[in-house]
Amino acid sequence: MAVNEPQGRRNFLNGAAAVGVVGVAGCLGGSSEHTITIAGTSTGSATQAAGQALARAASEHSDELAIDVQESEGWTANMYEFDEGEFSTIGVDNNSWQAAINEEETFADDPVDDMPMQGFLFASLEMHWVALDGSGIESTADLRDGGYTIYPIEPGFGTRLLTEQLLREDGIWDANSINNEDSDDIAGAVEEDRVDALVLYGSNGVELASWCGEVDTRSSGDLYAIETDDQFVETIESMDGAAHVQQEPYGYEQDITGELGLDGVDFWALQGQWAFGPDVHPDAVYEMARIAHEHPDTLRESDQTTLDYDDVEVMAEPIMEDVSVHPGMVEFFQEHEVWDDSWEEGEADVE
């Protein structure tokens, strides 16, 4: 991928075209009444893992719903896929969503007209810095001084959009060279010493995204966490789309805190939720939520980072007051007494 690839509209669909995003029986060769096709971002992503877990649980625990997960280019790109009618169900983060609403960042020059309705939380992605032995980087202050090659996640990912906003605000972005390779290829760049520092992330405090795990494995023990100075922490805390979390790193095969003797790592976290269009039947959305709530153990067999869906309040954590909630989720939240009257109920255009 070119270093300066823009984060504009994409028509990437890896797999079947999204015909029958919500279909009738037999769409996937089964007997389900409804089929939901999800834009699940890239192979190895937290979105893909969560979607595949739901697909498995639906096949085992529902006679009404089948779920099909396709690849797409990321949370930010999914807003364009939705706008263009390629998908009616997407994984997306609140930061990308608000940027689309406000026509900021990627959406300033290339806005979208149609946007989905809110569903429920499936991931909290926690991003952090690592550097490579030999880079000489010890702190985000060094990155602010510049002159390094950094990997701020693949363009099109919601995690990339938030990270880019953060690094621009902090003064790191323009001071360094940006590597924009696909996440599938970045482990090779690490092996070949073509990057000095990377932003990696884990999901729900449990494990690294699979591409990040591959970076860990193929780095030959040469990764280490760097110190985040007060200015960088203040920048995280000033951003509406980010949450500041300080904790021990997780998911690594190597000790990444020993190099600099760090007690913990500062993360900036981003929440992702399933979002639905008006042509997705409320019964299908309700059933998807029911499966997640009643069968989290089945989901966890496929994706060990699955959230504690026994508690419906967890599902409702990312709901934004200024964005409509899909009527299928409204019914589910009301039934489980977590609906907030300040939230806005959307409308479906299916019978």
N, C-alpha and C positions, 0 to 999 in steps of 0.2 A: 504494500500500500504506500502511496506517495506520502512524503513527510508532511506536506501541506494540504492534505486532503480536507476539503471543506465538510462541515457537518450539515449538509443540505438534504434535499429530498432524495430518497432511495427507493428503488423498486425491487429490492432483493427479496426473493422468496425461494428458499432452499427446500424443495419438496413440492407437494401438490399446491396448485393455486387455491386460494381460499374461496372456492366455490362451495356454497352451502355452509357458511360459517355457523349458522344454526340450522340444522337440517332435519329431515324427517327420518323415519326408521330406515335402516339399511345403508346410511351414508358411509359408514365404516365397515359394512359387512355384518353388522349385528342387528339387534332388534330393539335398540333404545329409541325412545320417543324423540329425544333431542340430542343433537351433537354440538359441542362447543369446540371450535378450532382456535387455539391460542397462539399468538405471536410470542414465542418463548425465548427470544434472543438467541445467543450463540451456543453451540455445543460446549458443555462444561460450565455454563453460567449458573448462577443461583436460580434464575428464572426458569431455565430449562429443567433443572433438577426438581424444582417445586412443581412445575407443570406435569412432568412425567410421573411424579408421585401421585398427583391428583388423578391422572389418567389411569394408573394402576388401581387406585382405590375405587374409582368409578366402575371399572370393569369387574371388580370383586363385590361391590356393595350396592350397586344401583341397577335397576331394570329400566330406569327412565332416562339415564344420561350416559353418553359416551363422550370422551374428551380426546382430542387429537392435538398434539403439540408440534408446531412447525418452528423452523429457525428463522430468525430475523437479525437485524444488525445492532439491536440494543434498545434500551428504554427510550432514549430521545428519538431514534429513528422510528420507533413504534408509533409515535404520535403522527408521523407522516404516513405510515402504513395505514393507520386508522382513517386519517383524513382522505386518503385516496381510495378507501373502500376495500383494501386488500385483506384486512382483518376486522372483525367486530369485537373480538376479545383480545386484550393485550396486557402484558406486564409493563408497568410504568411506575416511575417514582414521582413523588410529589414535587420535587424541585423542577424536573423537566415539565411537569404539568403546569406549574405556576409560571414558568418561563414562557410556555405556549400561550397561556391566558394573557400574560402581560406583553407578549410579543417582544421578548428580550432574548439576549444571547443568540443562539442558533436561529430562533424564530423571529428575530428583528427584521432580517432581510428576506426571510422565507416563512411567513406565518401560515398557520393552518386555520381552516374554517370550521371543521367539524371536530368535536371532542367527545370523548366517552363519558360515561357516568361511573361513579366510584363503586368499588366492590369491597374487598377485604384484604388485609395485610398478609403478605407471604414471605417477606424478607426484610431484615434490617442488615444492611451491608456496611461493614466497618472498615474504613480505608486508613492506611498508614504508610509511612515512608520506610523503605529499606535501601541500603547502598551496597555497592560491591567492594570487596577488598581491593585495595590499590587505588580507589577513587580519591581518597583523602578527605571525604566528606564526613563531618562529625555532627553537624547541626543544620537546621533549616536556615540559619544565618549564613552558612557557607553557600547554600543554594541561592540565597538572595544576592550574594556577591556575584554568583553566576559563573559561566564558562563551562558548564557540564552538559552532558546529554542525559535527558531524563525521559522516563516513560510514564505519562500520566493517565494510563488506561486507553483502550482503543476508542477512536472517534465513533460516535453514535451511541455509546453506552451512557446511561444516566449517571453512572458513577464518574464517567469522564466529564460530563457537563458540569457537575458540582465541583469536581476537582479543578477543572479549568477556571471556573469562577473564583474559587478559593486562591489558586496560585496567581491569577491576574491581580486580584485584590491585594495580595500580600507582596507583590513585586518580584515573584520568583519566575513567572512565565516568560517574560521578555528577556530575562537575563541568561537564559539557557537555550540549548538546542532541544527541540521536541521530537521524540521518536513516535511515529504514528502507526507502527505496524499492527497487524491483527494480533489479538491476544493469543491465538494459536501459534504464532511465530515468535513471540517475544522470548520464550525460553532459549531458543537458538541464538537470539541476540545476546542474551546473558552469557551463554557458553562462549560466544565469540568476542566477549568484552566490548560490545558495541554500545553499551549503556553504562552510566555511572550510578544512577539512582532510579528507583521505580516506586510507583504507588501500587500496592497490592491490597487485597481486601478479603475478609472472611464474612461468613454469613451466620447471623444469630448467635454469635459467640461460641460457635461449635467447631467449624472447620473452614479452611481456605476454599475459595472458588477453585475448581479443578485446574484451570490454567495457571493460577497462582501456585498451586501445589506442584505443578510441573516445573515452574521456575525454581521453587525451593529444591526439588529433587535434582535438577540439572545444574544447579549453581555450585555443586561440589563443596558445599559448606561455606561459601564465600559471601553469604548475605549477612548483614547486620542492621539492626535498627539504629536510627540516628535520633539525636535529641531535638525536640521541638521547642524552640525558644518562646519567650513570652509573647512576642509580636505575633507569631504564627498561631498560638493558642487564642489570642485575642481576635485574630481574623476569623478563626473557626466560629468562635462564640458570637461574632457579629453577623453571621450569615443566617438568614431565615431558613434556608433549606438544609442546614447541617446541625447535627447534635454533637457536642464534644464529649467523648468518653475516654477515660484513662483506665487502662487495665493491662493485665499481662497479655502478651501476644499468644495466639493459639493456632494449632494446626501445622506447625513447622516440624520438620525432621531434625532441625538444628537449633541450637540456642542462639537467637538473634540479639539478645540483650547483653550477652557477656562481653562483646567486643569493647563497648564503651561503659560497661558496668551500670546500665540503666535499671531502675527499679520497676519501671512500667513503660508503656507506650501510649502516646496520645493518638486517638482515632477521631476521624470525622465520619459520622454515621448518616446513612440515607435509607429511608423506608420505601419499599416497593409494594404496590398493591395490584390486584387484578382489577381491570376496568372493562366495562361492557357498553356496547352500543344499544340503541333503542330497538334494533331488530333481534336482539338476544332475548328469548322468551323468559319472563320472570320465573316460571317454574324451573327452567334450566339453571338459572343463577341461584335460586333458592336451594336446589338439589346439590349444586356444587358446594355451597356453604355448609349444607347439612352433612355431606360426606366428610368434609374437612373437620367439622366439629365432632362428629360421632366416631370417626375412624382415624384419629391422628397416629395411632400405632401402626396402621397399615401404611400411611404416608411415610412414617419414619423408617420403615423397612426399606423403602426406596430412597429416601432423602433424610439422612440422620439429622439434618439441621432444621427439620420441621418444627414450627413453633408450637406452643402449648395451646392448641385449639380447643381443649376442654373448656377453657375460659373464653367465652365469646367476646369479652371486653378486649382481649388481645387482637381479635380480628378487626375490631373497630378503631384501633389506635390511630391509624393514619387519616381518618375521615376529616376532610376540610370543609369548613362551614360554607364556603362560597362556591362549591361545586356540587352538582346534583348527585344523589345516590340512586343507583339502579333500583327500581321498585321491587325486584326479587330480593335484594339485600335489605330493603326497608322492611319487608314482611319478616325476614329472618331476624333482624335486629329487634323489631318490635316484639316478636314472639318470645325472645330471650331477654327482654327488658333491658336492653342496652341502647335503645334508640334515644337520641337527644332531639328535642323539638326545635333546636336551633339549626339542625341540619336540613338540607333541602331535598325533597323527594322528586326524582325524575319521572319520566313517562316512557313507557314502551309502546312501540307501534305495531305490535303483533297481538293476535287474539289468543 
